[in-house]
């Protein structure tokens, strides 16, 4: 064992890489702090062990941002002092390093972080973690080291409780949140918004998650519970905020992060390396899952730093370009190159070249790319540009857009920002170009339409002009306002529905509903709770079939009423509710006429994720109204659908009532 | 990568080869019926959970363990894989046929579930009930099998008693079986009703008691809905029934206190019920909830919650602190008061009392204000005290908040 270690060390020293890495670490720590660290007891042994271990150095340097490196090294030194073989135990070493990096990132007490390291070390040794834990890279372990948003849901007692209480196959953790009951008011009728909700029960349970499972909670508690359960079992996860809601995500395989208990694409992750958006997580995954490219690019960046220190700025700049060419997905290095640009006071031509390189390097990750452009690049460029030149710069960005890439992002915010940079004339040109370029994009078209419609009152002159502009961009022209709305429904509305984009579906749907008169609600008796279908979206199988009228889809979900028609053959009509809901009842209003019999025999199914369905009823016979009373069943769902394998389906209303559970 | 570490882990473990094949679930069910035996099922995850796999390899299939269980059991296992690769899952899916997770009693992995010959769940060992070391787990499972055998004996004895018309004996056996650390029988309440229609034994009342949160929530909702009197009548009647355990009585008191709390003009009754909940079962969740609700909302200032704006601060007011440690040894103590909000608080004197009896008296005037937010009173106890309360006589002040800490000095 010792001989093998010594040989490994000799090989690394001969290779020379670890020396460069070690020097870079020293640079990042700074001379003064470096000296202080070396004055600690047993410091020499620790730094020797680190210097001779390239893998360990890369784990420290190349696993995402390294902040407060002196604190990071101080922690590792402390662990190494009590575990001298740490460097030779790759799993524990990587976890200790992840914990150290977290300590540099947050103000969490060192004792708590050390306890977390011990928890993972001991649980792994005892074989109590999911086997994926052994193969995690250090950057993935940083999610475990950071823990969930609620600290008391991730202390050692909580982790032990969750490890034993919710130990499941990896993919199942997306439903772990439902181990606790959703209760806005506790059994004493105290609101979850007040501290008295948990106060009477504090200290009566061994750990916070146990209390939440017994007493209840709402989205914050449930999401922290679900994410912490995954983490307690060694599976990367993170809690995340959404508008008015809290959700979480779990890494359900070696490559896939899955949102859990999520309602919206507008997510803000509580554990993130650069910024909290979902797209940033996707970019982090894409970047760090390619460890060879990360190492290659980081080595080139280290060389750039060294050249800069020697005053060779042009060569340093070339080296940065090579680093980002080697791995264009490395957000951290893009930021570091921008830092270089600012430090060395580069001119607008440099920033223009940077923009081109960035758009190329972060292709497919438009959200994060926009973040760098708007915060770092455009402020430099626009300070010295006329409006026409600004517009040309922005158009370059717009024409680069094609698909969401790593997922829906706040492109509307980007358009708003871009507009604010321009005078009225240029704004008009930008709007026109946006329409021409993006209106037919299945990804950007629907939000663009919704964004444009939201800018002006539909009946105002500006609103009519906007509609005309949308029409001109989306068709061969010559049609009236109704035709535009129909066209929108057949493209943008269906695209939004297909992508589960509820706000966009609602905005466009409400506009298109102006084309039809509201239908009579008599004969429909509401169930307890809210009409949760009304704020959701509708998916109909057989998109584009000749019998369907998408402009009346929105009305089906609420009082307005509408009509939809699937294609021939196996069919479904699915409603994505506005919230996770405990369903109390469903009313499906059939069409009238000779084809009303087609609904008979349809299965009524529910789902929490739109993928796995559970049958909760059957539509029996041919009726005007099919009513399913589900109040006693307490079914929880985000999706409800009717499905049949033999013929097409059509309905006038698909109404779902229930109590919100998110 | 994950698979590599998993293999290394198992390699280090150095388990012995199994001596006996564990049956598939369906084969196990068939054998149980043939042999009139109970079915023990280990649910594990061979490709994702190292400990459960070691439990399978090093305990479940080892002669020593099987010998410990003795006759009367058929052992089977269900291996739930994590991989999504259909080719890899195929053989397992085939082997697990007949197993349904829903309704199986499985909550977490690994789990050992015991079923009757007809497939009824008897009980399980999983989660915190199954130690996470092999020796501990083996010992627990051996004890579990003994409990299951006892369940079988009691069930047989109940059958005989039923056939011979010995109702009282059948009831006694049923209650003894229910006391085993296993799952409750689905027909338990119906059986008790049949054997003791008027519930003279109180078993029905005790064993049908709902989950505490449900019980408290229902009573609270009743009061909130304007039916406080009905809730009061119902809950008081329950308190008059001696069938309930102390923990259950604490739940009833908590529920009653909660309905009074939501019933205007009943604060005094609410406070008394919360105190009573604590007195009934001090260590239970409901007892502790009662104590905390009483201290935080109705009692004088306390060590746990300090003082708040609802506490009077007028001259000659006496604050009675009720949550001192029950037993105080002889020695020196400090009482530290800290003003966190408010303008001032003046303390004229402090006394440690048992009932009406003054044991220690300190006539020390202390003033807390914005310039001096903290004061410390020192107590010397020449002898040990039990169930003492602390009385602070105030010399006036302004409404505010603060903390109170009691500590042994030496």
Interface residues (C-beta under 8 A of the other chain):
Chain A: X91 X126 X127 X128 X129 X130 X131 X132 X133 X134 X135 X161 X164 X165 X166 X167 X168 X169 X170 X171 X186 X187 X188 X189 X196 X199 X200 X201 X202 X203 X204 X205 X214 X215 X216 X253 X254
Chain B: X1 X2 X3 X4 X5 X6 X8 X9 X13 X45 X47 X48 X49 X50 X51 X53 X54 X80 X81 X82 X84 X107 X108 X109 X110 X127 X128 X132 X133 X212 X213 X214 X216 X217 X220 X221 X224 X258 X261 X262 X284 X285 X288 X289 X290 X292 X293 X296
